[in-house]
Amino acid sequence: MSTGKPSLDLPFTNAFLDKYSPPQIVKWAAETFGEQLIMTSSFGAESAILIHMAATVFPRIKIVMVDTGYLFPETHNFMAELRKRFDLNIWTYRTQNDPIRYLQDADEEDPSWRKSVEQCCGVNKNEPFDRAMKELAPAAWLRGIRRDQADTRKERQIVEWSKRNNCYAISPLLPWSGRDIGLYMKDLGLPYHPLVAQGYLSIGCNPLSCTRPVQAGEDPRAGRWSGQTKTECGLHVDHTVEPTT
């Protein structure tokens, strides 16, 4: 594998990667960035798919997982299941706040609901993520976003420059639909997060203000920050300009 930090022509790179399948994109990323490639995973509903693709071509890839202090117990169990199945190299970054003390200090009286989801995401999810990216300083980062998940993701490109993280952000699953994901997972016998069977189709933190089951006919992400204008936790919000070389 390469150990350099290549500078990519993004329009050219995206033009040829548009013809690649997600597994081929992951393989290209591993060959291009080598040990300086990492990935993130929430160990959510369909996380097994990108983990499988990455572990197939780069078995010891660093997988950054952010533990906000408010994850479902099932998420921790799912992470343990996938760690054992694929011998994963997981790097867990935790919130610097004590979960109970944070609720008290933030005047959040009800543990099942957040009055300020933006503040909670900022200090308990984005801060650990930013700390991870600063400490690991990757040349590139694999992430699992798709265009069909939200309006904020419709115009994203497979490879973008993340000014926030000073690295390339690579989204191999970007063009795939939920049906594509389902077929791939079925063909390979990959497991879904256990809460999927209970109607949780997009899984974040456990307060109802952040994650709830999806009702029949609803969009799969309707259960995230339901009834609020928020559509992103913040990890994938960035400027997408090319780096200065």
Biotite code that builds the C-alpha atoms (Angstrom):
import biotite.structure as struc

atoms = struc.array([
    struc.Atom([0.000, 0.000, 0.000], chain_id="A", res_id=1, res_name="MET", atom_name="CA", element="C"),
    struc.Atom([1.059, 3.562, -0.642], chain_id="A", res_id=2, res_name="SER", atom_name="CA", element="C"),
    struc.Atom([2.201, 5.690, 2.331], chain_id="A", res_id=3, res_name="THR", atom_name="CA", element="C"),
    struc.Atom([2.234, 9.098, 0.600], chain_id="A", res_id=4, res_name="GLY", atom_name="CA", element="C"),
    struc.Atom([-0.302, 11.895, 0.756], chain_id="A", res_id=5, res_name="LYS", atom_name="CA", element="C"),
    struc.Atom([-1.408, 12.344, -2.854], chain_id="A", res_id=6, res_name="PRO", atom_name="CA", element="C"),
    struc.Atom([-2.985, 15.552, -4.056], chain_id="A", res_id=7, res_name="SER", atom_name="CA", element="C"),
    struc.Atom([-6.027, 14.688, -6.144], chain_id="A", res_id=8, res_name="LEU", atom_name="CA", element="C"),
    struc.Atom([-7.611, 16.434, -9.089], chain_id="A", res_id=9, res_name="ASP", atom_name="CA", element="C"),
    struc.Atom([-11.118, 16.211, -7.655], chain_id="A", res_id=10, res_name="LEU", atom_name="CA", element="C"),
    struc.Atom([-13.170, 16.724, -10.850], chain_id="A", res_id=11, res_name="PRO", atom_name="CA", element="C"),
    struc.Atom([-11.084, 14.085, -12.645], chain_id="A", res_id=12, res_name="PHE", atom_name="CA", element="C"),
    struc.Atom([-11.112, 11.718, -9.663], chain_id="A", res_id=13, res_name="THR", atom_name="CA", element="C"),
    struc.Atom([-14.876, 11.929, -9.223], chain_id="A", res_id=14, res_name="ASN", atom_name="CA", element="C"),
    struc.Atom([-15.467, 11.496, -12.950], chain_id="A", res_id=15, res_name="ALA", atom_name="CA", element="C"),
    struc.Atom([-13.766, 8.115, -13.020], chain_id="A", res_id=16, res_name="PHE", atom_name="CA", element="C"),
    struc.Atom([-14.996, 6.989, -9.603], chain_id="A", res_id=17, res_name="LEU", atom_name="CA", element="C"),
    struc.Atom([-18.571, 7.618, -10.737], chain_id="A", res_id=18, res_name="ASP", atom_name="CA", element="C"),
    struc.Atom([-18.104, 4.496, -12.881], chain_id="A", res_id=19, res_name="LYS", atom_name="CA", element="C"),
    struc.Atom([-16.884, 2.385, -9.945], chain_id="A", res_id=20, res_name="TYR", atom_name="CA", element="C"),
    struc.Atom([-18.973, 0.263, -7.613], chain_id="A", res_id=21, res_name="SER", atom_name="CA", element="C"),
    struc.Atom([-18.731, 0.977, -3.861], chain_id="A", res_id=22, res_name="PRO", atom_name="CA", element="C"),
    struc.Atom([-16.384, -1.992, -3.202], chain_id="A", res_id=23, res_name="PRO", atom_name="CA", element="C"),
    struc.Atom([-14.150, -0.775, -6.054], chain_id="A", res_id=24, res_name="GLN", atom_name="CA", element="C"),
    struc.Atom([-14.102, 2.734, -4.579], chain_id="A", res_id=25, res_name="ILE", atom_name="CA", element="C"),
    struc.Atom([-13.044, 1.341, -1.209], chain_id="A", res_id=26, res_name="VAL", atom_name="CA", element="C"),
    struc.Atom([-10.284, -0.674, -2.874], chain_id="A", res_id=27, res_name="LYS", atom_name="CA", element="C"),
    struc.Atom([-9.111, 2.424, -4.775], chain_id="A", res_id=28, res_name="TRP", atom_name="CA", element="C"),
    struc.Atom([-9.026, 4.388, -1.501], chain_id="A", res_id=29, res_name="ALA", atom_name="CA", element="C"),
    struc.Atom([-6.972, 1.702, 0.246], chain_id="A", res_id=30, res_name="ALA", atom_name="CA", element="C"),
    struc.Atom([-4.503, 1.525, -2.640], chain_id="A", res_id=31, res_name="GLU", atom_name="CA", element="C"),
    struc.Atom([-4.254, 5.306, -2.937], chain_id="A", res_id=32, res_name="THR", atom_name="CA", element="C"),
    struc.Atom([-3.903, 6.258, 0.734], chain_id="A", res_id=33, res_name="PHE", atom_name="CA", element="C"),
    struc.Atom([-2.633, 3.087, 2.388], chain_id="A", res_id=34, res_name="GLY", atom_name="CA", element="C"),
    struc.Atom([-2.041, 3.331, 6.136], chain_id="A", res_id=35, res_name="GLU", atom_name="CA", element="C"),
    struc.Atom([-3.180, 6.940, 6.103], chain_id="A", res_id=36, res_name="GLN", atom_name="CA", element="C"),
    struc.Atom([-6.761, 5.912, 5.337], chain_id="A", res_id=37, res_name="LEU", atom_name="CA", element="C"),
    struc.Atom([-9.200, 5.634, 8.238], chain_id="A", res_id=38, res_name="ILE", atom_name="CA", element="C"),
    struc.Atom([-12.954, 5.208, 8.450], chain_id="A", res_id=39, res_name="MET", atom_name="CA", element="C"),
    struc.Atom([-15.696, 6.235, 10.834], chain_id="A", res_id=40, res_name="THR", atom_name="CA", element="C"),
    struc.Atom([-18.666, 4.174, 11.885], chain_id="A", res_id=41, res_name="SER", atom_name="CA", element="C"),
    struc.Atom([-21.633, 4.855, 14.128], chain_id="A", res_id=42, res_name="SER", atom_name="CA", element="C"),
    struc.Atom([-22.339, 1.106, 14.239], chain_id="A", res_id=43, res_name="PHE", atom_name="CA", element="C"),
    struc.Atom([-25.836, 2.063, 13.177], chain_id="A", res_id=44, res_name="GLY", atom_name="CA", element="C"),
    struc.Atom([-28.545, 0.394, 11.117], chain_id="A", res_id=45, res_name="ALA", atom_name="CA", element="C"),
    struc.Atom([-26.539, -0.582, 8.028], chain_id="A", res_id=46, res_name="GLU", atom_name="CA", element="C"),
    struc.Atom([-22.983, -0.008, 9.239], chain_id="A", res_id=47, res_name="SER", atom_name="CA", element="C"),
    struc.Atom([-21.916, -3.577, 8.518], chain_id="A", res_id=48, res_name="ALA", atom_name="CA", element="C"),
    struc.Atom([-21.850, -2.919, 4.781], chain_id="A", res_id=49, res_name="ILE", atom_name="CA", element="C"),
    struc.Atom([-19.023, -0.344, 4.669], chain_id="A", res_id=50, res_name="LEU", atom_name="CA", element="C"),
    struc.Atom([-17.157, -2.134, 7.443], chain_id="A", res_id=51, res_name="ILE", atom_name="CA", element="C"),
    struc.Atom([-17.246, -5.343, 5.393], chain_id="A", res_id=52, res_name="HIS", atom_name="CA", element="C"),
    struc.Atom([-16.040, -3.562, 2.241], chain_id="A", res_id=53, res_name="MET", atom_name="CA", element="C"),
    struc.Atom([-13.176, -1.884, 4.101], chain_id="A", res_id=54, res_name="ALA", atom_name="CA", element="C"),
    struc.Atom([-12.117, -4.932, 6.115], chain_id="A", res_id=55, res_name="ALA", atom_name="CA", element="C"),
    struc.Atom([-12.008, -7.011, 2.931], chain_id="A", res_id=56, res_name="THR", atom_name="CA", element="C"),
    struc.Atom([-9.246, -4.890, 1.356], chain_id="A", res_id=57, res_name="VAL", atom_name="CA", element="C"),
    struc.Atom([-7.685, -3.318, 4.469], chain_id="A", res_id=58, res_name="PHE", atom_name="CA", element="C"),
    struc.Atom([-8.270, -5.672, 7.430], chain_id="A", res_id=59, res_name="PRO", atom_name="CA", element="C"),
    struc.Atom([-6.648, -3.447, 10.083], chain_id="A", res_id=60, res_name="ARG", atom_name="CA", element="C"),
    struc.Atom([-8.034, -0.108, 8.994], chain_id="A", res_id=61, res_name="ILE", atom_name="CA", element="C"),
    struc.Atom([-8.572, 2.226, 11.948], chain_id="A", res_id=62, res_name="LYS", atom_name="CA", element="C"),
    struc.Atom([-12.319, 2.542, 12.581], chain_id="A", res_id=63, res_name="ILE", atom_name="CA", element="C"),
    struc.Atom([-13.192, 5.632, 14.616], chain_id="A", res_id=64, res_name="VAL", atom_name="CA", element="C"),
    struc.Atom([-16.308, 5.257, 16.735], chain_id="A", res_id=65, res_name="MET", atom_name="CA", element="C"),
    struc.Atom([-17.634, 8.185, 18.791], chain_id="A", res_id=66, res_name="VAL", atom_name="CA", element="C"),
    struc.Atom([-19.213, 7.240, 22.106], chain_id="A", res_id=67, res_name="ASP", atom_name="CA", element="C"),
    struc.Atom([-21.398, 10.168, 23.140], chain_id="A", res_id=68, res_name="THR", atom_name="CA", element="C"),
    struc.Atom([-22.379, 8.615, 26.452], chain_id="A", res_id=69, res_name="GLY", atom_name="CA", element="C"),
    struc.Atom([-25.967, 8.283, 25.232], chain_id="A", res_id=70, res_name="TYR", atom_name="CA", element="C"),
    struc.Atom([-25.795, 5.390, 22.786], chain_id="A", res_id=71, res_name="LEU", atom_name="CA", element="C"),
    struc.Atom([-28.260, 2.517, 22.933], chain_id="A", res_id=72, res_name="PHE", atom_name="CA", element="C"),
    struc.Atom([-26.938, -0.595, 24.720], chain_id="A", res_id=73, res_name="PRO", atom_name="CA", element="C"),
    struc.Atom([-27.762, -2.451, 21.508], chain_id="A", res_id=74, res_name="GLU", atom_name="CA", element="C"),
    struc.Atom([-25.266, -0.255, 19.657], chain_id="A", res_id=75, res_name="THR", atom_name="CA", element="C"),
    struc.Atom([-22.452, -1.312, 21.981], chain_id="A", res_id=76, res_name="HIS", atom_name="CA", element="C"),
    struc.Atom([-23.505, -4.943, 21.591], chain_id="A", res_id=77, res_name="ASN", atom_name="CA", element="C"),
    struc.Atom([-23.621, -4.590, 17.797], chain_id="A", res_id=78, res_name="PHE", atom_name="CA", element="C"),
    struc.Atom([-20.136, -3.084, 17.784], chain_id="A", res_id=79, res_name="MET", atom_name="CA", element="C"),
    struc.Atom([-18.873, -6.020, 19.856], chain_id="A", res_id=80, res_name="ALA", atom_name="CA", element="C"),
    struc.Atom([-20.523, -8.461, 17.440], chain_id="A", res_id=81, res_name="GLU", atom_name="CA", element="C"),
    struc.Atom([-18.914, -6.870, 14.376], chain_id="A", res_id=82, res_name="LEU", atom_name="CA", element="C"),
    struc.Atom([-15.556, -6.497, 16.136], chain_id="A", res_id=83, res_name="ARG", atom_name="CA", element="C"),
    struc.Atom([-15.491, -10.233, 16.810], chain_id="A", res_id=84, res_name="LYS", atom_name="CA", element="C"),
    struc.Atom([-16.789, -11.210, 13.357], chain_id="A", res_id=85, res_name="ARG", atom_name="CA", element="C"),
    struc.Atom([-14.306, -9.102, 11.350], chain_id="A", res_id=86, res_name="PHE", atom_name="CA", element="C"),
    struc.Atom([-11.473, -8.709, 13.912], chain_id="A", res_id=87, res_name="ASP", atom_name="CA", element="C"),
    struc.Atom([-11.909, -4.940, 13.747], chain_id="A", res_id=88, res_name="LEU", atom_name="CA", element="C"),
    struc.Atom([-9.379, -2.303, 14.766], chain_id="A", res_id=89, res_name="ASN", atom_name="CA", element="C"),
    struc.Atom([-11.782, 0.068, 16.542], chain_id="A", res_id=90, res_name="ILE", atom_name="CA", element="C"),
    struc.Atom([-10.628, 3.364, 18.038], chain_id="A", res_id=91, res_name="TRP", atom_name="CA", element="C"),
    struc.Atom([-13.292, 4.649, 20.409], chain_id="A", res_id=92, res_name="THR", atom_name="CA", element="C"),
    struc.Atom([-13.315, 8.361, 21.199], chain_id="A", res_id=93, res_name="TYR", atom_name="CA", element="C"),
    struc.Atom([-15.533, 9.301, 24.124], chain_id="A", res_id=94, res_name="ARG", atom_name="CA", element="C"),
    struc.Atom([-17.160, 12.489, 25.251], chain_id="A", res_id=95, res_name="THR", atom_name="CA", element="C"),
    struc.Atom([-15.151, 14.364, 27.863], chain_id="A", res_id=96, res_name="GLN", atom_name="CA", element="C"),
    struc.Atom([-18.366, 14.929, 29.824], chain_id="A", res_id=97, res_name="ASN", atom_name="CA", element="C"),
    struc.Atom([-19.815, 12.661, 32.452], chain_id="A", res_id=98, res_name="ASP", atom_name="CA", element="C"),
    struc.Atom([-23.235, 11.820, 30.912], chain_id="A", res_id=99, res_name="PRO", atom_name="CA", element="C"),
    struc.Atom([-25.218, 12.426, 34.112], chain_id="A", res_id=100, res_name="ILE", atom_name="CA", element="C"),
    struc.Atom([-23.314, 15.571, 35.074], chain_id="A", res_id=101, res_name="ARG", atom_name="CA", element="C"),
    struc.Atom([-23.735, 16.979, 31.556], chain_id="A", res_id=102, res_name="TYR", atom_name="CA", element="C"),
    struc.Atom([-27.530, 16.764, 31.831], chain_id="A", res_id=103, res_name="LEU", atom_name="CA", element="C"),
    struc.Atom([-27.402, 18.589, 35.149], chain_id="A", res_id=104, res_name="GLN", atom_name="CA", element="C"),
    struc.Atom([-25.024, 21.303, 33.950], chain_id="A", res_id=105, res_name="ASP", atom_name="CA", element="C"),
    struc.Atom([-26.977, 21.806, 30.704], chain_id="A", res_id=106, res_name="ALA", atom_name="CA", element="C"),
    struc.Atom([-30.276, 22.092, 32.587], chain_id="A", res_id=107, res_name="ASP", atom_name="CA", element="C"),
    struc.Atom([-31.637, 19.035, 30.800], chain_id="A", res_id=108, res_name="GLU", atom_name="CA", element="C"),
    struc.Atom([-34.116, 17.695, 33.341], chain_id="A", res_id=109, res_name="GLU", atom_name="CA", element="C"),
    struc.Atom([-35.510, 14.860, 31.201], chain_id="A", res_id=110, res_name="ASP", atom_name="CA", element="C"),
    struc.Atom([-32.888, 12.243, 30.154], chain_id="A", res_id=111, res_name="PRO", atom_name="CA", element="C"),
    struc.Atom([-35.234, 11.015, 27.396], chain_id="A", res_id=112, res_name="SER", atom_name="CA", element="C"),
    struc.Atom([-35.426, 14.407, 25.664], chain_id="A", res_id=113, res_name="TRP", atom_name="CA", element="C"),
    struc.Atom([-32.981, 17.176, 24.760], chain_id="A", res_id=114, res_name="ARG", atom_name="CA", element="C"),
    struc.Atom([-34.057, 20.797, 24.911], chain_id="A", res_id=115, res_name="LYS", atom_name="CA", element="C"),
    struc.Atom([-30.941, 21.636, 22.897], chain_id="A", res_id=116, res_name="SER", atom_name="CA", element="C"),
    struc.Atom([-29.937, 18.861, 20.528], chain_id="A", res_id=117, res_name="VAL", atom_name="CA", element="C"),
    struc.Atom([-27.399, 21.171, 18.852], chain_id="A", res_id=118, res_name="GLU", atom_name="CA", element="C"),
    struc.Atom([-25.534, 21.755, 22.107], chain_id="A", res_id=119, res_name="GLN", atom_name="CA", element="C"),
    struc.Atom([-25.562, 18.075, 23.017], chain_id="A", res_id=120, res_name="CYS", atom_name="CA", element="C"),
    struc.Atom([-24.306, 17.016, 19.578], chain_id="A", res_id=121, res_name="CYS", atom_name="CA", element="C"),
    struc.Atom([-21.674, 19.738, 19.643], chain_id="A", res_id=122, res_name="GLY", atom_name="CA", element="C"),
    struc.Atom([-19.998, 18.799, 22.900], chain_id="A", res_id=123, res_name="VAL", atom_name="CA", element="C"),
    struc.Atom([-20.698, 15.070, 23.058], chain_id="A", res_id=124, res_name="ASN", atom_name="CA", element="C"),
    struc.Atom([-20.373, 13.999, 19.422], chain_id="A", res_id=125, res_name="LYS", atom_name="CA", element="C"),
    struc.Atom([-18.567, 16.635, 17.382], chain_id="A", res_id=126, res_name="ASN", atom_name="CA", element="C"),
    struc.Atom([-15.869, 17.393, 19.968], chain_id="A", res_id=127, res_name="GLU", atom_name="CA", element="C"),
    struc.Atom([-14.730, 13.741, 20.248], chain_id="A", res_id=128, res_name="PRO", atom_name="CA", element="C"),
    struc.Atom([-14.841, 13.406, 16.459], chain_id="A", res_id=129, res_name="PHE", atom_name="CA", element="C"),
    struc.Atom([-12.757, 16.546, 15.923], chain_id="A", res_id=130, res_name="ASP", atom_name="CA", element="C"),
    struc.Atom([-10.297, 15.328, 18.562], chain_id="A", res_id=131, res_name="ARG", atom_name="CA", element="C"),
    struc.Atom([-9.981, 11.973, 16.791], chain_id="A", res_id=132, res_name="ALA", atom_name="CA", element="C"),
    struc.Atom([-9.322, 13.555, 13.422], chain_id="A", res_id=133, res_name="MET", atom_name="CA", element="C"),
    struc.Atom([-6.741, 15.923, 14.891], chain_id="A", res_id=134, res_name="LYS", atom_name="CA", element="C"),
    struc.Atom([-4.888, 13.148, 16.731], chain_id="A", res_id=135, res_name="GLU", atom_name="CA", element="C"),
    struc.Atom([-4.967, 10.593, 13.896], chain_id="A", res_id=136, res_name="LEU", atom_name="CA", element="C"),
    struc.Atom([-4.373, 13.184, 11.134], chain_id="A", res_id=137, res_name="ALA", atom_name="CA", element="C"),
    struc.Atom([-5.459, 10.901, 8.269], chain_id="A", res_id=138, res_name="PRO", atom_name="CA", element="C"),
    struc.Atom([-4.884, 11.662, 4.616], chain_id="A", res_id=139, res_name="ALA", atom_name="CA", element="C"),
    struc.Atom([-8.356, 10.326, 3.822], chain_id="A", res_id=140, res_name="ALA", atom_name="CA", element="C"),
    struc.Atom([-11.480, 9.210, 5.633], chain_id="A", res_id=141, res_name="TRP", atom_name="CA", element="C"),
    struc.Atom([-14.131, 6.688, 4.566], chain_id="A", res_id=142, res_name="LEU", atom_name="CA", element="C"),
    struc.Atom([-17.692, 7.559, 5.585], chain_id="A", res_id=143, res_name="ARG", atom_name="CA", element="C"),
    struc.Atom([-21.060, 5.935, 4.936], chain_id="A", res_id=144, res_name="GLY", atom_name="CA", element="C"),
    struc.Atom([-23.321, 8.771, 3.769], chain_id="A", res_id=145, res_name="ILE", atom_name="CA", element="C"),
    struc.Atom([-25.666, 8.375, 0.767], chain_id="A", res_id=146, res_name="ARG", atom_name="CA", element="C"),
    struc.Atom([-27.356, 10.924, -1.472], chain_id="A", res_id=147, res_name="ARG", atom_name="CA", element="C"),
    struc.Atom([-30.812, 9.458, -0.880], chain_id="A", res_id=148, res_name="ASP", atom_name="CA", element="C"),
    struc.Atom([-30.616, 9.936, 2.900], chain_id="A", res_id=149, res_name="GLN", atom_name="CA", element="C"),
    struc.Atom([-31.211, 13.685, 3.103], chain_id="A", res_id=150, res_name="ALA", atom_name="CA", element="C"),
    struc.Atom([-31.529, 16.822, 0.985], chain_id="A", res_id=151, res_name="ASP", atom_name="CA", element="C"),
    struc.Atom([-28.256, 18.038, 2.519], chain_id="A", res_id=152, res_name="THR", atom_name="CA", element="C"),
    struc.Atom([-26.485, 15.086, 0.876], chain_id="A", res_id=153, res_name="ARG", atom_name="CA", element="C"),
    struc.Atom([-27.952, 15.146, -2.630], chain_id="A", res_id=154, res_name="LYS", atom_name="CA", element="C"),
    struc.Atom([-25.123, 17.229, -4.128], chain_id="A", res_id=155, res_name="GLU", atom_name="CA", element="C"),
    struc.Atom([-22.229, 15.537, -2.367], chain_id="A", res_id=156, res_name="ARG", atom_name="CA", element="C"),
    struc.Atom([-19.396, 14.030, -4.393], chain_id="A", res_id=157, res_name="GLN", atom_name="CA", element="C"),
    struc.Atom([-17.706, 10.681, -3.831], chain_id="A", res_id=158, res_name="ILE", atom_name="CA", element="C"),
    struc.Atom([-14.412, 12.395, -2.958], chain_id="A", res_id=159, res_name="VAL", atom_name="CA", element="C"),
    struc.Atom([-14.373, 15.828, -1.364], chain_id="A", res_id=160, res_name="GLU", atom_name="CA", element="C"),
    struc.Atom([-11.762, 17.875, 0.445], chain_id="A", res_id=161, res_name="TRP", atom_name="CA", element="C"),
    struc.Atom([-12.682, 18.317, 4.104], chain_id="A", res_id=162, res_name="SER", atom_name="CA", element="C"),
    struc.Atom([-11.300, 21.664, 5.187], chain_id="A", res_id=163, res_name="LYS", atom_name="CA", element="C"),
    struc.Atom([-12.518, 20.980, 8.701], chain_id="A", res_id=164, res_name="ARG", atom_name="CA", element="C"),
    struc.Atom([-10.486, 17.756, 8.979], chain_id="A", res_id=165, res_name="ASN", atom_name="CA", element="C"),
    struc.Atom([-7.647, 18.609, 6.570], chain_id="A", res_id=166, res_name="ASN", atom_name="CA", element="C"),
    struc.Atom([-8.131, 15.379, 4.626], chain_id="A", res_id=167, res_name="CYS", atom_name="CA", element="C"),
    struc.Atom([-10.133, 13.841, 1.803], chain_id="A", res_id=168, res_name="TYR", atom_name="CA", element="C"),
    struc.Atom([-13.611, 12.602, 2.688], chain_id="A", res_id=169, res_name="ALA", atom_name="CA", element="C"),
    struc.Atom([-14.576, 9.545, 0.642], chain_id="A", res_id=170, res_name="ILE", atom_name="CA", element="C"),
    struc.Atom([-18.181, 8.319, 0.447], chain_id="A", res_id=171, res_name="SER", atom_name="CA", element="C"),
    struc.Atom([-18.234, 4.973, -1.419], chain_id="A", res_id=172, res_name="PRO", atom_name="CA", element="C"),
    struc.Atom([-21.952, 4.326, -0.794], chain_id="A", res_id=173, res_name="LEU", atom_name="CA", element="C"),
    struc.Atom([-23.035, 7.772, -2.008], chain_id="A", res_id=174, res_name="LEU", atom_name="CA", element="C"),
    struc.Atom([-24.899, 6.688, -5.199], chain_id="A", res_id=175, res_name="PRO", atom_name="CA", element="C"),
    struc.Atom([-26.544, 3.584, -3.747], chain_id="A", res_id=176, res_name="TRP", atom_name="CA", element="C"),
    struc.Atom([-30.200, 3.378, -2.774], chain_id="A", res_id=177, res_name="SER", atom_name="CA", element="C"),
    struc.Atom([-31.670, 1.640, 0.247], chain_id="A", res_id=178, res_name="GLY", atom_name="CA", element="C"),
    struc.Atom([-32.595, -1.225, -2.074], chain_id="A", res_id=179, res_name="ARG", atom_name="CA", element="C"),
    struc.Atom([-28.982, -1.535, -3.263], chain_id="A", res_id=180, res_name="ASP", atom_name="CA", element="C"),
    struc.Atom([-27.831, -1.669, 0.346], chain_id="A", res_id=181, res_name="ILE", atom_name="CA", element="C"),
    struc.Atom([-30.420, -4.309, 1.238], chain_id="A", res_id=182, res_name="GLY", atom_name="CA", element="C"),
    struc.Atom([-29.529, -6.570, -1.680], chain_id="A", res_id=183, res_name="LEU", atom_name="CA", element="C"),
    struc.Atom([-25.813, -6.385, -0.952], chain_id="A", res_id=184, res_name="TYR", atom_name="CA", element="C"),
    struc.Atom([-26.319, -7.154, 2.729], chain_id="A", res_id=185, res_name="MET", atom_name="CA", element="C"),
    struc.Atom([-28.659, -10.046, 1.947], chain_id="A", res_id=186, res_name="LYS", atom_name="CA", element="C"),
    struc.Atom([-26.249, -11.548, -0.589], chain_id="A", res_id=187, res_name="ASP", atom_name="CA", element="C"),
    struc.Atom([-23.396, -11.514, 1.939], chain_id="A", res_id=188, res_name="LEU", atom_name="CA", element="C"),
    struc.Atom([-25.447, -12.322, 5.017], chain_id="A", res_id=189, res_name="GLY", atom_name="CA", element="C"),
    struc.Atom([-24.449, -9.109, 6.786], chain_id="A", res_id=190, res_name="LEU", atom_name="CA", element="C"),
    struc.Atom([-26.310, -8.234, 9.985], chain_id="A", res_id=191, res_name="PRO", atom_name="CA", element="C"),
    struc.Atom([-28.365, -5.112, 10.599], chain_id="A", res_id=192, res_name="TYR", atom_name="CA", element="C"),
    struc.Atom([-28.291, -3.278, 13.912], chain_id="A", res_id=193, res_name="HIS", atom_name="CA", element="C"),
    struc.Atom([-30.653, -5.216, 16.243], chain_id="A", res_id=194, res_name="PRO", atom_name="CA", element="C"),
    struc.Atom([-32.963, -2.189, 16.683], chain_id="A", res_id=195, res_name="LEU", atom_name="CA", element="C"),
    struc.Atom([-33.830, -2.235, 12.974], chain_id="A", res_id=196, res_name="VAL", atom_name="CA", element="C"),
    struc.Atom([-36.256, -5.057, 13.741], chain_id="A", res_id=197, res_name="ALA", atom_name="CA", element="C"),
    struc.Atom([-38.047, -2.665, 16.107], chain_id="A", res_id=198, res_name="GLN", atom_name="CA", element="C"),
    struc.Atom([-38.493, 0.051, 13.477], chain_id="A", res_id=199, res_name="GLY", atom_name="CA", element="C"),
    struc.Atom([-35.357, 2.097, 14.110], chain_id="A", res_id=200, res_name="TYR", atom_name="CA", element="C"),
    struc.Atom([-34.053, 2.628, 10.579], chain_id="A", res_id=201, res_name="LEU", atom_name="CA", element="C"),
    struc.Atom([-31.546, 5.375, 11.398], chain_id="A", res_id=202, res_name="SER", atom_name="CA", element="C"),
    struc.Atom([-29.906, 5.079, 14.790], chain_id="A", res_id=203, res_name="ILE", atom_name="CA", element="C"),
    struc.Atom([-28.109, 7.715, 16.793], chain_id="A", res_id=204, res_name="GLY", atom_name="CA", element="C"),
    struc.Atom([-28.342, 8.534, 20.493], chain_id="A", res_id=205, res_name="CYS", atom_name="CA", element="C"),
    struc.Atom([-31.102, 7.173, 22.694], chain_id="A", res_id=206, res_name="ASN", atom_name="CA", element="C"),
    struc.Atom([-33.188, 10.252, 23.683], chain_id="A", res_id=207, res_name="PRO", atom_name="CA", element="C"),
    struc.Atom([-36.496, 10.298, 21.787], chain_id="A", res_id=208, res_name="LEU", atom_name="CA", element="C"),
    struc.Atom([-35.621, 13.780, 20.580], chain_id="A", res_id=209, res_name="SER", atom_name="CA", element="C"),
    struc.Atom([-32.703, 12.200, 18.706], chain_id="A", res_id=210, res_name="CYS", atom_name="CA", element="C"),
    struc.Atom([-33.886, 8.730, 17.641], chain_id="A", res_id=211, res_name="THR", atom_name="CA", element="C"),
    struc.Atom([-37.331, 7.148, 17.463], chain_id="A", res_id=212, res_name="ARG", atom_name="CA", element="C"),
    struc.Atom([-38.833, 4.226, 15.543], chain_id="A", res_id=213, res_name="PRO", atom_name="CA", element="C"),
    struc.Atom([-40.059, 4.995, 12.028], chain_id="A", res_id=214, res_name="VAL", atom_name="CA", element="C"),
    struc.Atom([-43.727, 4.542, 11.237], chain_id="A", res_id=215, res_name="GLN", atom_name="CA", element="C"),
    struc.Atom([-45.070, 2.784, 8.116], chain_id="A", res_id=216, res_name="ALA", atom_name="CA", element="C"),
    struc.Atom([-44.654, 4.998, 5.045], chain_id="A", res_id=217, res_name="GLY", atom_name="CA", element="C"),
    struc.Atom([-42.166, 7.374, 6.682], chain_id="A", res_id=218, res_name="GLU", atom_name="CA", element="C"),
    struc.Atom([-38.741, 8.187, 5.304], chain_id="A", res_id=219, res_name="ASP", atom_name="CA", element="C"),
    struc.Atom([-36.040, 6.002, 6.926], chain_id="A", res_id=220, res_name="PRO", atom_name="CA", element="C"),
    struc.Atom([-34.456, 9.082, 8.537], chain_id="A", res_id=221, res_name="ARG", atom_name="CA", element="C"),
    struc.Atom([-37.748, 10.471, 9.828], chain_id="A", res_id=222, res_name="ALA", atom_name="CA", element="C"),
    struc.Atom([-36.895, 9.129, 13.253], chain_id="A", res_id=223, res_name="GLY", atom_name="CA", element="C"),
    struc.Atom([-33.805, 11.323, 13.616], chain_id="A", res_id=224, res_name="ARG", atom_name="CA", element="C"),
    struc.Atom([-34.469, 14.613, 15.441], chain_id="A", res_id=225, res_name="TRP", atom_name="CA", element="C"),
    struc.Atom([-38.167, 14.148, 14.706], chain_id="A", res_id=226, res_name="SER", atom_name="CA", element="C"),
    struc.Atom([-40.186, 17.362, 14.529], chain_id="A", res_id=227, res_name="GLY", atom_name="CA", element="C"),
    struc.Atom([-37.081, 19.542, 14.383], chain_id="A", res_id=228, res_name="GLN", atom_name="CA", element="C"),
    struc.Atom([-35.275, 21.307, 11.559], chain_id="A", res_id=229, res_name="THR", atom_name="CA", element="C"),
    struc.Atom([-32.047, 19.486, 12.372], chain_id="A", res_id=230, res_name="LYS", atom_name="CA", element="C"),
    struc.Atom([-31.034, 16.884, 9.769], chain_id="A", res_id=231, res_name="THR", atom_name="CA", element="C"),
    struc.Atom([-27.320, 16.368, 10.497], chain_id="A", res_id=232, res_name="GLU", atom_name="CA", element="C"),
    struc.Atom([-25.410, 15.665, 13.691], chain_id="A", res_id=233, res_name="CYS", atom_name="CA", element="C"),
    struc.Atom([-22.590, 17.797, 12.300], chain_id="A", res_id=234, res_name="GLY", atom_name="CA", element="C"),
    struc.Atom([-19.885, 15.264, 11.460], chain_id="A", res_id=235, res_name="LEU", atom_name="CA", element="C"),
    struc.Atom([-20.514, 15.608, 7.732], chain_id="A", res_id=236, res_name="HIS", atom_name="CA", element="C"),
    struc.Atom([-21.032, 19.373, 7.634], chain_id="A", res_id=237, res_name="VAL", atom_name="CA", element="C"),
    struc.Atom([-18.038, 20.973, 5.983], chain_id="A", res_id=238, res_name="ASP", atom_name="CA", element="C"),
    struc.Atom([-16.694, 23.220, 3.298], chain_id="A", res_id=239, res_name="HIS", atom_name="CA", element="C"),
    struc.Atom([-15.854, 21.141, 0.238], chain_id="A", res_id=240, res_name="THR", atom_name="CA", element="C"),
    struc.Atom([-13.250, 23.272, -1.548], chain_id="A", res_id=241, res_name="VAL", atom_name="CA", element="C"),
    struc.Atom([-10.045, 21.844, -2.972], chain_id="A", res_id=242, res_name="GLU", atom_name="CA", element="C"),
    struc.Atom([-6.924, 22.122, -0.820], chain_id="A", res_id=243, res_name="PRO", atom_name="CA", element="C"),
    struc.Atom([-4.224, 24.629, -1.626], chain_id="A", res_id=244, res_name="THR", atom_name="CA", element="C"),
    struc.Atom([-1.197, 22.778, -2.945], chain_id="A", res_id=245, res_name="THR", atom_name="CA", element="C"),
])
